[in-house]
Amino acid sequence: MVPVCAAAWPVALLAVCLPATSGWLILAGAVFGVVAAMCAVRAPRGVGRSFLMRWAGVGIVMAAVVSGIGGAVLLADGARSEAASLGGGVVHAVLTVQSSASVGADGRLWMDAQTQVLGRGDAPDARSVPVRVGVPQGEDGVDIAPGTVLELSAETAVADAGERAVLVLFALGEPSILTRGPLIARIAADVRSAFITRSATLPEPGAQLLPGLAVGDTRAVTPELDAAMKASGLSHLTAVSGSNCALVIAAGFGLVALLGGGRVLRVVVAALGLAAFVVLVTAEPSVIRAAAMAAIAMLCLLLGRPRAGLPMLAAAVAVLLVTDPWLSMSAGFALSAAATGALILLAPPLARGMRRWLPAPLALALAVPLSAQLVCGPIIALFTDQQSIIGVAANIVAAPAAPLATVLGLLACLAMPVPPLADLFAACAWLPSAWIAQTALTSAEVPGGLVTAPAGVVSALVIALLSAAFAWLLATGGTRRHRTVTWLSGVVLALACGLGTGTALLDGPAAPLTRPSDWGMAACDIGQGDALLLRSAGHVMLVDTGPDPALLQSCLDSVGIGRIDVLVLTHFDQDHAGAAPALAGRVGTVMHSPADGARAQRTLDVLRDGGARLVAAVAGQRGPLGTAQWRVLWPRRDERVFPPGNDLSVVIDIGGGGVPRTLLLGDLSAASQRMLLRLAHPSGYDVVKVAHHGSADQEPALYAGLGARIAVISAGLGNDYGHPRAPTLEVLADNRLLIARTDLQGQILISGEGDDLRIWSEHGATPEQLRAPAEPGR
């Protein structure tokens, strides 16, 4: 079944990315199946007959899978094409939510859904297609759980090729909730909500993690703790994954075993426990897939047939890909399959290796998360440019606490009808949760613990080599057998440690020594977002923070900045203010645009509680930064033309005292740029921070009149918006501005003023590359 699974995955990728190939895949599968059947029928008698028959059987199954994948895509293509024709307009929809809601960078609640009714006008058609829907956050905080049926009007956009969703729906106003789903789903939602409320009364940061560890709800996790969990490689603990499901199965199996039940009863109870767990944490597709994978792995182990695990896993993956070919595009599905395979194949030898130094139960408890970490690392490197070097060590320290927190948290949920007992279980679960949270916070502060490397095949191969070397040494214990492999593994890890130590020094304590010391402006490389530093006479202003506290902190460390005198939040979108709460206690004054919702107010409250003075920014304000001078050009007091958000971004003018005269335009659109041009007549600048990451919505006359020499564009490499756009780059080139881009050059430092401007960048890029528009999703 392994060759069948290996063939099914690329075939599914081809079919969903290029639906026109689905008919050809059906034909190819049929032809291949006929050839394999003829080989089996005409196989000559003799020694090789059994071998030929076996592989002919594999070929027939493989042909069936290929044809099945092509057929599934072909059957769905008609409805998907009709739905895609609705893109770009306003539709009316009735849909069933299929995933938990998560807060997006735009502040909306985003979730997957399946439409029941979809169309334009007053009489939409009954149409069932998958969509991705974003709805405004309601002030009442209603929990939109899987199974909820919503009715809404929405603007639409066609999803990218290969995505499960056909359309992306942007709800116009709050949706109407027609029903919260079946009775069992409503009961589970109420229990989950009660547990989350009870957890919130416990001390932080353990209280933030507890709902995630027990029921997979991570909404209470602050950006600072979330960044620490990611940096330490522990974020998987707060997602409902195969390990959670495996733990539930093991608990049910073990409980019946303690009571003397037979093997059949153990399996039945474990399966029922898993089903109840899936209902409690919301039966969304990702949870069901994780439960299926864990059930396969754990049942094989518990039934004493671990060798059956791999073919069962391969068969399950193949069947799931035939049923739903779009799973091939899911990183979560790939990680679930890889983690399950690691549990079957890698965890036992790792446990045997660690039994040389540890008791057998502890060795097995550590081997399960460690094997998953080692196998999933290369897959993660395909999608993200950050790798946690400290992740293995952090998992070894934190992993033993995760089962305790999960089991005790689930017991607290079961005990909800008896509040004192539920409180006792929740309090007991808080202790291991707090241990994990503190491990994450401590690990995230280790210099060099988080390494940035370009996402892609090369990084994945490097991580795979390191993981294989580590697993080999841990499983074999450095025995004399296969001494060459052991020696090579040691050399690989030694080189990695040396390079890692050097990188940690250059990115950590020694980072400021590798950069110009006289910089006046720094554009941080924080992905798709803004974070710009201005410095004069030892005083520092930070304009926006970007979305990721870890990336922001890395930038601050690299230029030796510890405290921020003035923090300017141009507006409260996630890509501009998402990391702001992580600066609490380190900011003197916060200048901000109008708060446009509960999330913005929470951000300001956190900063104020940390000792910051809050000031609403309005045009005309001015003041010193060291020996430099700043002033606010926009927005006007009581501005009524534009709503809060991009068009009311705070626009700052600053210069002198070692700071090049700079204009920072936030995310202004062309309309608000024209208003700024009429009211403030900005001119005579050295540097301009291009508005809205270089989007196409710009006013050319504004840039023509600035007289600037350098245009800084803060954008993320491969961002989905295609920033910076070609028309904007053409405007900058027509005005002879030197273009500096964080997506291509990384961190950018600018020194001097007037005719003495000097620019330094972390990475090199040719002028042709800097003038080329970005490629979305690159």
N, C-alpha and C positions, 0 to 999 in steps of 0.2 A: 504493500500500500504506500510505502514511502515514495517510490517513483511516480505513482499516480498523483499523490499530493503535490510533489515537486512540479509536475506538469500542469496541474489544475491552476496553480496560483498565477503563473505568467499568462496562461490562456484567459483567465478571468480578467486580469489587468488589461489585456488587449481588447477583450469584448466590451468592457465598460467604457474604456477611453475612446474606442473606435466602434460604435455600435454597428456601423455598416459592415463590419467583418463577421457579424454573428451568423449570417447565412452560410458564409464560407466555412466557418468553424463546424457547423452542423454537417456540411458535406464532407469536410476533411475527416471528422470523427467517424462518419459512416463508412467512408472508404477504408480508413485505417482499421476499423473493426472487422470489415469483411476480409481484409488481407490477413489479419491476425487469426480469424476463424478458419480460413483456408489453410493457414500454416498448421493449425492444431489438427485439422481433419487429415491433412496429407503428411503429417509427421512420420518419418520412417521409423520402423521398429529398430530398437537397438539401445546402446548405452545412453545416447544423448536424447532419447525420446522424452523422458520425464522433464529434463531441463527445458526442452523446446516447448512442451505442453505448458509448463509453469509460466514461461514468459509470454506465450501466446495468450494465456488467461489474463496476465497483467495487461497486455495490449488491448484486449477486449474491454476490460474495465476502464482503462484509460480513454479508449475511444468513446465509451458511453459517457464518461465525465465531460470530455470535450464537447460532445454533441449536446449534453444537458446544459452546460454553461451557455453555449450559443443559443439554445432554445429559450432559456430563461430570459436572456437579454432581448431576443427577438420578440418574445411575447409581450414584454413590457415596453418595447420601443414605441409602439403606436400611441399609447396613452401618454407616455412621457413627451413625445414630440408635440402632441396636441396641447399639453399643459405648457410646454416651453414657448408656444406661440403667444401665450398671455404675458410674457415677460415685457417689462417696460411700461405697464399700465397699472390701473387700480382695479382690484378684484374684490369680490365678496367670497368669503370662505367659511365653511364649517369643517372643523378638523379635530382629530383626536391626538392629544399629546402623547408622545412615545418615549420621552427622555426627561430626566430631571432638568430644571431650569438653571442656567448659570448666567452670571452678570458679564456682559460683553464690554469691550472698550468704550462703546458708545453709551453705556449706562442702561441699555435695554436688557431684559431677560430673554435669553435665547434658548430654544429647545427644538428638538426634532418632532415632526408630526406627520400624520397621514390624513390627507383630506378626505372628507365625505362629499362635500359640495364645493365646487370651485368654478368661478367664471366671472365675466363682466356683466354689468347691468343688474336689473332687478330679478332676472330669472337665470341664475347660474346653474350649470349642469351638475348632475351627480358624477363625480370624477374622483377616483382614488389614486393619488400619486404621493410620493414622499416629498416633503418640503422642510425647509428650515425657517422658523418664524421667530421674529423678535418683537416683543411687546414692551411698552413702557412699564416701569416699575410703579405699581400702585402704592398709594400712601398707606393702605390698610394691610399691606404685607401678606396678601393671600398666597398660600402655597399651591402653585400650579404643578400638580404631581402627574405622573404618567396615568393615562386613562381619562383625564379631564377632557371634556368636549368644549371647545371654544367656538364662538362665532365672531367674526371680525371683518373689517375692510382693511385692505393693505395695498401699499405700493409693492411692485414686484421687480425682481431682477433675475435673470437666468443664471443658474449655478454653473460653476466651471465643469468642463468635461470630466467624467469619471466620478463625480460626486454622487452620493446616493440621492440627495435632494435634487429635484428638478428645478425648483424655484426657491428663491429667498424672499420671504414676505416681511415687509416692514409695516407693522400694524399702525393704522391711523387712529390713535386714541386707545383707551383701554378696551380689551375684548370683553364680550359677554360670556360668562360661564354658564353653559347650558346644563351640564351635569358634572359632578366630580368623579364619575366613573362608577363601577360596580361596588356593592356594599363592602366586600373584603378589602378593596383598594382604599375606601374611605376610612375604614377602621385602622388600617395600617398607617395611613397618613396622620390620623389623630394620635396614634401611639408615638409615631416618629416626632411629631410636633411637641408632644408633652415631654419626651425625653430631651429634646433640644432645649426647651424652656428650663427644665430642671438642670441641665448641664451648665447653662449660662450663669447660674447662681454660684458656681464653684470658682476658685481662684484661677486667674490666668497665669501662664499661657496654656496650662493643661486643659482648661475648660474649652479653649478654642478648638483643640484637636479631638476632643472626646466624641462629638457627634460624627466626625469623619471616620474615626476608628471603629465606631460601633455600627453606624447606619449609613456611612458614605456621604454625609451632608457636610460640606466644607465652607458653607457661607459665613460661619463665625470666624474663620481664620483670617487674621489681619494680613495686609500685604507684606509686612516685615517677617512674620512667621512663615508665610507661604514662600517667600524668597529663600529663607533659611532651610526649609524642608527641601526645596528644589536643589539648592547648592550642596546639601549634604546627602542627596540621593535617597531621601526618605519620603518623598511625596507619594510614592505608591502605597504607603501604609494607610493614607486617608482616602484612598479610592477603593470602591468595592471591586476587588480583583479575585483571581483564582485562589490566592492564598487565604483570603477571608472565607471563601466558600469551602476550601479544603479544611480549614479549621473547624467549621460547623459540622462537616461530615465526620471528621475525626472525633469531635466531642460526642456526637450522637452514637457513633460506633463504639467508642470507649465506655460510655455510660451504660449501654446495654451489656457490654462485656463484663463490667463490674457487677452487674445484677445477675450474671449467669446466663444471659440470653444466648441463643445459638447464632450461627453465622447469618442465616437468612433473616432473622429478626433484626440483627445489627444493621444489615444493609437497608432493610425497609425503614427502620427508624432514622438512619442517617439520611436517606433520601427524603423522607417527610420533613426532617429538620431543615434540609437544604431548601426545599420548596417554601417552607414558612419564612426562611431568611430572605429569599428572593422577593417574596411579597412585601416583607417589612421594609427592605431597602429600595423598593420600587422595581417593578419587573420590566425595566427597560431592556432593549436588545443587548447592550453591552454587558449588563449583569447576567442575563440569561446565557450569553456565550461564555462568560467567565465561569458560571456555575456548571455548564456542560463540560468545559475543559477540566475543571477541578474534579468533577464527578468521575470522569474517565481515569484521571491519574490516581486519585485516592482509592477508588474501588479496585483498581489493578494491584495497588500496593497492599491494601487491606485484605484482599482475597488471596494474597500469596502468589500472585501471578504478575510480577513486575514486567516480565518480558513481553506480556501481551499489551502493555501500555502503549508502546510506540506504534504498532500497527493500528490499534484502536484510535489513537490520536490522529494518525494520518487519514484513516477512514472518515473520522468525524470532520476533519478540516475539509476533505474533498466533498463530503455531502453538504456541508454548510455553504461551500462555494458554489455548488450547483444550485442550491436553494436560493442563495443570495449572492450573486457574483460581485456586487459592490463591496462586499466585505474585504475583497482583495486590496482595496484602497484605504482600508482602516488600519492606522497604526496601532490602535488598541487591540484589534483582532490579532495582528501579527505578534504583539507583545504577549497576549494571552496564550497563543499557541506556543510561542518560544518558552515562556515561563513553565507551561505544563510539560513540554518536552524536557526542560531542565530538571523539573521535579522527578521525572521518570528516570532519566539517564544519568544526570550529573549529581543529583543530591546523594544517592547511595554511596558512590565512591568518595565524595567529599566527606560524608559522615564517617566512613571507615578510616579515612586519613586523619580526621580530627580526633578520632577515638584514641589515638596515641597519646594525646595530651589532655583530653576532656572526658568526662563521664558520657556514656552512650546517649542518654536522653538529651543532654545539652548539645552534644555534637550534632544530633539529628535536627534539633530545633534551629541551630545556626546554619546547617547545611541547606535547608529549604530556601530561606531568603537569599543566602549567598549565591546559590546556584542560579536563581532567577536573575540576580543582579549581574552576574557574569555573562549570562546568555543574552539578556536584554540590552546590555550596554551597546554592542555594535548596532543594533536596530535603532536605538535612540539616536546614535550618531548620524544616522541617515537623515533625520528630521530636525535636529537641533544643533546649534553651534556651541553648546555648553556641555561639558562633561565633568561630573563630580569625581575628583580623584580621591576625596576623602570618603566617598560613598560606601565602599566595602567596609571600612573600619566603622563608620557610623552605623551601618546595618548590623554589624556584629554586636555593637553596644546596645542598639535600640531594639533589635528584632525580638529578643526574649520578652520584652514588655508588651509587644503588640498583641500576642494572643490573650494575655491577661486583660488588657483594656477591651478587646473585642468581646470576649466571653462575658466579662462582668457588665459591660455596657448592654449586651443583649439580655442578660438576666434582669437588668434594671428595666428594660423595655417590657419584658414578660411580667414583671412585678408591678406595673403601673396601677392595677386595681388596688394595690396595698401600698399607699404612699410612703410610710416609714421604711418598708422593705426596699422600695425603689430608690429612696434616698440613700440607704445604706450601700446598695450595689453601685449606684452612681458615684458615691464618695470613694468606694474602693477602686472603681475603674479610673478615677481621676489620678491616682498616684502613678500608675504606669504611663498614663497619658502625659502627665507632667514630666516624667523621665524622658519620654521621647521628644517632647518639645524642647527641653533643655539640651538634650543631645544635639538636636538640629541647630539650635542657636549657637552652641559652643563650636560645633563642627564647621558652621558657616564662617566663623571668624578665623579659621586656620588659614594662614597665608598660602596661596597657591592651591587651595582645596578645590577651586573651580577653575577649570581650564577652558579657554575659548579656542575652538578649532572650527574651520569651515565645515558645515554639514555636507555630507556626501559619502561616496563610496570609499574614498581614500581614508577618511577619518574612521569609517566603520571597520575597514580592514586593520587599521592600527589598533583600535580598541579590541577587535577580535583576537589579534595576536597576543596582546597583553593579557586578556582574559584567559586564553588558552594556556599561556605560560604559568599564570598564577594557579589555575585549576590543576594543572599537571603536578606542580610542586606540592600543593596542598594535599592532593589525593594520593600521591606516591610517597610523600614524606622524604624525598631525596634519596630513595633506595638506589642500590647499585645497578639494578636492572634498567635497561635502556639509558645508560649513562650519557649517551650523546644528547638525547632529547632533554634529559634533566639539566645537562650543562648549558645547552642552548637556551632553555627556559630561564635559567639563572642569569645568563648574560642579557637576555631581553629585559628582564625586570630590573637588573642593575642599571642598564642604560636608561630605562624609563625613569628610575629614581633620580639618576643624575640630571637628566633633562628637566624632570619635574622640579627638582630643587633649584636649578638655575632659573627656570621660568618663574617659580614662586618668588625668588629674590628680585627678579627684574620687574615682575608685576606687583610686588608688595613693597617691602621696605626700600628697595633700591630704585623703584620706578621713577621717583622725582629726579634722580640723577641722570636718567636717560632722556630727559626732556629739557627744553630751554627753561631757564629759571626766571627769565624776565617777561614771561607772557602776561598780556593784559586781558586777553579773551580766550576762552577754551570752549570748544564745541564737543560735548561728550558723545561717544558712540554708544547709545543706549537702545539701538534698534529703531523701530518706527515710533518716533516721538521726539520731543525737544528737551534738552537740558543744557543750558549754556551758562558758563561762569564768567564773571567780570571781576578783576582784582586790581586794587590800587592801594598802595601804602599799607599792605597787610590786611585790608578790609575786603570782604568778599560778598558779591551779589550772585545769587543763583536764580536764573530765569527758567522756570519749569523744572520738572524732576524726571520726566519720562515715566514709563509704566512699571519698571522693574527695580525694586530697591537694591538688589544685588549688583546690577549693572551700574546704577548710580553710585553706589558705594565704591565700586571698583574705579570709577572715574575720579571720584574725590580722593581716593587713596593715591592714585597714580600721579596727582599733582600736589599732594601733601596738604589737602584741605580737610580740616576737622570740624570747624564751626562756620556757620553761615550767618553773616550779619543781616542781610536782607534777602528774603525769599520772595520772588515775584511769581504768582500763579496767574498766568495770562488768562486761563479759563480752566474749567474743571473736567475736561475730557480725560479719559484714562491715560492716553498717551502723553498728556502734559502734566497731570497731577496725581497719577496713580501711586507713585512712590513717595508722595509728600508725607503721609503719616509716619513713615520710617525715620523722618528727620526730627520728630518730636524731641524736645529737650536740647536741640542743637541749633536753634534758629532764634535770632533776636527779634526781627520784625517780619511780618508777612503782609505783603501787598497783594491784593487779590481782586479779580473781576467779580461781578455780581454772582452770588451763590444761586445756582439754578436747580436746587433740589436737595433731598435729604442726604444724599451721598456727599455733595459738596459741603453741606453744613457739618457733617460728621468729620470730614477732613479738617475743616477749620477748628472744630472743637478739640480734636486731638492735638493740633499744633498749639492752640491756646493753653490747653491743660499742661503742655510741656514748657510753658513759660513765654511763649511768643506773644508779641503785641500785634493785633490784627488791625489792618488799615485797608479800607475799601479804596482802590485806586481810581482816580478821576483825573481828567485832563487838567493840566495846570500845576499839579503837585510837582515839587522839585526838592532836591537835597543833595548832600555830599556822600560819596563813597570813598573814604580816604581823602585823597586830593583830587579825585575825579568828581564830576557833577552829573547828576541824572535829572531827567524830567519825564513826566507822563504826558504823552500826546493824545491818547485815546484810552477809554471812552469818555464822552462828555458826561457831566453830572445829569442824572435822571434821563439818560438816553431812552427814547421811545420809538425810534425808527427801527432799530434792530432788536431782536430777542436775545436773551442771554445765550452764550455759546461762542462759536467761532467769531462772529461779527462784533462781539463785544470783548474780544481779546485785548488785554492790556498791552499797549504799544509804548515801549521805553526807548528814550534817546539818552545816550551816555557817552562821555568822552573826557579826555584830559587825565593828567596824573598817571601816565603810562598805559591808559586804556585807549585804543583806537576809537575815533568817534564812530559810534555804532548805532544802528537803528534795528530794533527787534520787532518784527511785525506779527508775532503770534500766528494765528490761523485766519487772519482777515481774508475775506473774499474780495473779488473785484469791486463789488458795490461799496463795501465799507472802506476799501482802499481809496476809491474816488472821493468819498466823504472826507477821509483823512487828508487827502491832497488839497481839497478846497479849503479846509479849515486851518491846517497847520503849515502847509507849504514846506514840507521837509526837504532839505538840501544840504550839501556840503559834508557828506559822510565819507568815511574810509571803508566801512564794512556795513553790509545789510544782511540780516538774517531773513532769507526768503520766506514769504508767508506760506503756511499750510504745506510744509515739506516739499514745495515745488509743484503743487497741483496746477492744473491748467487754468484755474479760476483766478487770474491775475489782471491787474491794470497796468499795461505797458507804460503809460504816461508817468506813473509814480516812479518806476525804476529809471526812466529816462531823466527825471529831474533830480535824482538823489546825488549824482556825481560820484557814487561809490566806486571803489576799485576792486573790492572782493565781495563775492556773494556766497554766503554760507548756507548750505542746504542740509538740514538734519532729517535723515530718512533711514529706514532699515533696508538692508540688502535683501532683495527678493520680496519686498512688501507686495501685498495683494492689490494695492491701489495703483501700482505703476508709477509711483513718485520717485524722482521728479519727472514731469511730463515734457514731451518734446517742445510744445509751444512756449513753455516757460524758459527752457534752456535757450531757445532761439532769441527770446527777448533779452536775456542776460548777455548772450553773445553779441547781439546787435549793439548793446550799450558798452561793449568791451570790458565787461566785468570778468575778473578771474574767478572761476567757479571752484568752490571747495565743497566736497560731499562726504558726509560721514559714512554713507553706505559703501563707498569705494575706498576712502582714505582712513577710516577709523577716526580716532581722536584727532582734532585739529586745534593747534595753538597759534595765536596771532600776537605778535609783539610790535612795539613801536607805534608811531603816529605819523600822519601826513606822508611825507616822502620817504620815511624810514620804516615802512611796513615790512615785516618779515613773517613768513608763514611756515609752520612745521606740521607734518602729518605723520600719523602712525604707520600708514601704508602708502606706497607709491602708486600713482595712476597717471597715465598719459593725458595730455589735453584732449585728445580725441575721445578717450574713455569718459572723461568728465563731462564732455558735451553731449554724450550719447544718452538718450532716455533710458530709464530703467525698464527691465523686463519683468512684468508681474509674475510672482511666484518662482522667480529664478532661484 
